[in-house]
Amino acid sequence: MTASSSSPPGARRLAAAGIAVVSFAAALWLAWTASATLLLIFSGILFAVFLDGVTRGLGYVLPIGRGWRLALACLVLAALALGLSAFGGATVASQARDLGTTVRQQSETVRDWLKERGIEIDLSQAAPAGQGGGKESGQGEGKDRPEQKQGDLAGFASGALKSPGSLLSDAGSVLGPAATVVIALFNALGNLLVIVFLGIAIAADPGSYRNGALRLVPPHHREKAARVLDGSGETLRHWLFGQLVTMAAIFVLTWAGLSFLGIGGALILGLQAGLLAFVPTIGPLIAGVVIVLSSLASGLNGLLGAVGVYLAVQTAESYGLTPFIQRRALDLPAATIFAGQLLLGVLFGLWGVALALPLVAVIKVLLEELYIEEGTEAEA
């Protein structure tokens, strides 16, 4: 009697454990296969956190409803974006062209300098076959071009019939680099629209989404889940506004320092340094390489001055701005943050690197609420 009465609860526990393992494995598989979509949704949540923070801030100075404050914040942001595009776009584009010319010229200078010392870098080998302009390509170009076009069009048609999703990728190979650029722009614009739509929709009524997520949690765990959601939102809000302040400071300091030295394209250099500061570790390195290449045209003094400005700004950001601004959001050792960046970068690529810090901040809240606090309560 005792054995028969104890077996059903044990069997139920075993079945529940098996279901939990299978569910966890399925969730991991889904997260892996749909990682790009999940990170895109997380970007929309970040934008919603930003809009919610701006809306809350306006509530201290404007005694109007939340909907009106959110609409005002969206209109101000849209006006700023259009204003920068209209009035600063021409200047940025002109400086970007000048900067691109300078970087190309200095790259050729560096290549010639290396060639004089026995180190040859042949950039022509990087071009695709058939574009070298050699004799053989010139002889075969006239005969093979019609057949090649027919083969490309046939491959394009067969790919489109196999999968409608392959239409855009095959169009890039048939229509050339211009189509690839246009497709990339459309993809970027589509992602941006998704982020903006999700941000506005969630910021319009964050309480309903919070309550909807809590309904998916068993009743006896809802209080803890509410603490996790509220803590994650507050942490993301602190991190995001701190990151925006840091990016703005890097932009202003870099622009001012390079302008003082007379480095060409100081505005675009400061802008790209500020924007790339959002991507941890890799972004500042790329910004530094661009600054060094662009300052080569100003001579040795200009190069040393630009390197000094870059190092001074990065030192101020690493040891002054970030520890002071982000101490409420990311109270973690630097090695832990760097390891998280490496892991997420390997798993999810550029998306993982760009969103590493907010994801680490959310993981920190989850560990504090679900693991550390439970361990403390069990010891007590």
N, C-alpha and C positions, 0 to 999 in steps of 0.2 A: 504493500500500500504506500509505504513511504517512497519507494523508488519510482512507482508509477505516478505518484502525485507530484514528485519533484522534476520529472522529465519534461513535462510540457513547458514550464517556465524556462528551463534551460534551452529547450529547442527554440522557444520564441526569442530568447536572447541571442542565440546563435544566428537565427534568421535575420534579426534586426542588425547584428554586426555585419553579416554578409551584404545586406542591402545598403548599409552605410558605406562599406568599402566600394561597392559597385557604383554608388551614387557619387562618391568622391572621385573615383577614376573617370567617370563620365564627365564630371564638372571640369577636371583637369584637361581632358581631351577637348572639350568644347572651348575652354579658355585658350588652348594652344592653337586650335584650328581657326578660331575667330578672334585672335589677339589684336589684329589691326582694327577690327570693328569695335572691340571692347575699349581699346585705347582711344579711339575716336570718340566714343561715348564718354569716357573719362575726361577728355578735353572739353566736351560740352558741359560736363558737370563743373569743371574748373571755371569756365566762363560764366556759368550760372552763379557760382560762389562769388565771383568778382562783381557781377551785376547786383547780387543780393547785398554785398558789402557797401556798394555805392548807394543803393537805395536806402539802406539803414543809415548811412551817414547823412544823406539828404534829410532824413526824418528829424535830425537835431536842429536843422535850420529852416525847414519848410514844413509848416503844419498842414500838410495836405495828405490825401490818401496814398496808400502804397502803390496802387496802380498808376496814379499820376506821377509819382516820384520815379517809378521804373520807366515810364514812357519818357520822362524828361531826361533820365540818364542815357537811354538809348538814343534819343535825338541829339544830345550833346556829343556822344561818342561818334555818331554818324557824321555830324557836322565837323568834328575834328578830323576824321578820316578823309572826308571830302576836301576840307581846307588844306590839309597836308598834301593831298594828291594834286590839287589845283595850283596852289602857290609854291609848294616846295618840290613838286614833281619835276619841273623843268630843271631846277638847280641840281637836284639829286641825280637826274639822268645825265646832265652835262658832266658833273663831277665823276659819275660812274664811268662814263666813256673815257674821260681823261685818265682816270685811275686804271682802267683796263689797258689803255695804250701804254701807260707807264709801266705797269706790271709786265706786259709782253716785252717791252724794250729791255727792261732790267733782267728778265729771264734770258733773253738772247745774250745780254752782256755777261751774265753768269756762265752761260753755256760756252761762250767764246773764251772766257777766262779759264774754265776747266779744260777746254780743248788745247789751249796753249801749254798746259801742264800735263798733257798726255791722257786726259780723261775725256773721251768723246761720248756725247749723248745725241743719238740720231733720232730726232722727233719724227722723221718721215716714216719710220717703221710703224708708228702708232696709227697711221692712216689706214683705212680699209683697203683691201686689195682692189686694184683697178683704178685707184684715184691718184697713183703716183705720177701719171703723165709720161711714163716710159714709152719706148718704141713699141714693145709688144702690146701694151694696152692700147696704144694708138692704132696698131694694125688690126687688132681684133675687135675694136670698138664698133667699126662700121658694119661688120658682118654679124656680130653677135647681138647687137642691140635689139632688133625686132624679136628674135627668139627669146632673148632674156626678158623682154617686156611681156611676151605672151606667157612665159613660165611664171613670172611674178603675179600676173593677173589670175592665172589658173590657180596658183597656190592661195591667193587672196580669196578667190571664190570658194575653193574647197574648205578653207579654214572657216569662212563665214557660215558654210553649210554645216560644218561639224559643230560649231559652237557660236552662238550669237555674241558671246562675250569676247571671242577672239577677233571680232571685227576691228576694234580700235587698235589692238596690238599689231595686226597684219597691215592695217592702213599705214602705220608708221614705216614699215619696211617697203611698201610700194610707193608711197608719196614722198618719202625722203625725210630728212631731219626736221623740216618745217612742220610736218604733220606730227612728229614726235613731240616737238615743243608745244604745239597747240593742244595735243592730248594731255600732256603733263599739266598745262595751265588749266584745262577743264577739270582734271582730277583735283588739283589744288583748290580751284574755286568751288567744286562740289563739296570737298571736305570742309572748307571754310563755311559754306552755307549750312551744312549739317551742324557744325559747332555753334554757329550763331543761333540757329533755330532751337537746338536743344537748350542752349543757355537762356534764351528769352522765355521758352516754355516752362522750364523748371523754376526760373527766378520769379515768374508771374505768380506762382502759387506753390512755394516750396513745402508748405505744411501738408498739402494733400499727397505729395510724393513721399514725404517722410512717413505719414500715417499709413500709406499703402504698403510701403516696405515693411513696416512693423506688423501689419496684418499677416504677413507671410511667416512670421516667427511664432512659435508656440507661446501661449499666454504667460507661462511661468518664466519665460526668458525675455519678455518684451521690455521690461525695465532696463535690463542690461543692454539690449540692442538699442534702445533709445539713447543710452549714454554713449554707445559707440558712434551712432550717427551724429549726435550733437557734438561730440568731441572731435570727430573727423571733420565736420563742417567748420568748426572754430579753428582747428589747426590749419586747414587748407586756406581759410580766410587770412589768417596771420601770415602764413608763408607767402601767399600770392601777393598781398600788398607789400610785404617786405621785399619780395623779388622785384616788383615793379619799381620801388624806390631805388633799389640797388642798380637796376638797369638804367634808370634815368640818370643816376649819379655817374655811372660809367660813361654814358653818352656825353654828358656835359663836360666832365673832366677831360676825357680824351679829345673832344672837339676843341676845348679851350687850349689844352696843352699843344696840340698839333698846329692850331692856328697861330699861337704865339711863336712857334718855331718856323712858321711859313711853309709848312708841308702842304703840297697840293692835295686837294680833295679831302680837307680836314673834316668837312661836314659828313660826307659819306663814310669816312673812316670811323668817326665817332658813332654814327648811326649803326653801322654794322657791328661795332664792338658792343654797343648797348644791347642790340637784338640777340647777338650770339651769346651774351651772358646768360640768357635763359637756358641754354644747353650747357650743363655743367662740364667742366674739365676740357671737353673737346672744343666747345665754342670759343673760350678765351684763347686757346692755342691757334685756332684758325684765324681769329682776329689779329693776333700778334704777327703771324706770318704775312698777312696782307699789309699790315702797317709797316713791317720791315721792308717788304718789296717795294711799296709805294714811296718810301723815304730814300731809296737808293739814288734817285735822281737829284736829291738835294745835297749830295756829297757826303763826306765822312762825318762832318759836324751834324748835318741833318739826320743821318742814320743813327748816330749815338744819341742825339736828342730824342728821336722818336722811340728808340729802345728804352731810354730813361723814362719817358712819359708812360709807356706801356707798363714797365715794371712798377713804377710808382702807383699807377691806377690799380694794378692787380694786387699790389701789397695792401693798399688801402681797402680794397674790396675784401680780401681774404682775412685780414687781421683787424679790420675796423668796422666796415659796414655790415658784412654778413654775420659775424658773431654778435654784434649789438642788435641788429634788426631781427635776425632769425632765431634768437635764443629761446623765444617762446614756442616756436613751431618745431625746430629741429635741435633739440638738446641731445645730440648724439655725437660720439667720437668721429673725427674726420675719416679714420680708416673704415669705420662701419659704413659711412655714407659712400665712400669711394668703392667699397666692395659691392654695395647695392647697385651703384651705377654700372659697374662691370657686369654683374649678373644680369640685370635687366637689359643692358645693351646687347649682350650675347643672345639672350632669349628673344628679344623683340626688335633689335636693330635700332635705327635712329629714333623711332617712337619711344622705345624704352629708355634711351639715354636722355631725350628731351623731357620726359615725364618721370625721371627717376626720383627726383627730390620729393615731389608731391606724393608719389606712390610710397616712398620710404616713410613719409610723415603719416600716411594713413596706416601703414603696417605697424608703425610705432604705437598709434592709438589702439589698434586691435590687440597688440600684445599686452599693453598696459591694462586694458579693460578685461580681456578674456583669459589671460594667462597669469600675469603678475599679481593682479588683484585676487584671483581665485587661490593662488598659492599662499598669499598673505592671510586670506580668510581661513584657509585650511590649517595653517600653523597656529592661528589664534584659537 
